[in-house]
Amino acid sequence: MIAAFSITPIGAGEDVGAYVAEAVRVVRASGLPHRTDAMFTSVEGEWDEVMDVVKRAVEAVEARCGRVSLVLKADIRRGVTDGLTRKVETVERYLGGGDGQG
């Protein structure tokens, strides 16, 4: 499964980078495949391990601010691995004129 999530500290003001960094530290320490961009962090693995990482990331931010908002989207598909890379590669093939199959 791939889960894309965003954790926002509530009441922390506009500059929340330090809070977000706490969540990303948890994701990086997990050892699971992941990507962070300007809006979301995506993490890939089995249901229980991904949900544990999301929970611990929320707890890390919550410890600093007391209230958080969590947005989570998940792609749950059995038998798929390396989806973080393969999904993007498929789109790139279409953009490059390939058939996109794979």
SULJOBEL-V57129 format. One line per field, one symbol per residue. psi: psi as a letter, one per 20 degrees, with the letter a starting at -180 (. if undefined). A space follows every 50 residues. Layout:
BEGIN
psi: ???
END
This chain:
BEGIN
psi: qpppqpppppjjahnjhhghhgghggghihiqprqpahhrppqpaqgghg hgggghgghgghhhihpqpppppqoooqjpqkhhghgghgghgghjjrii q.
END
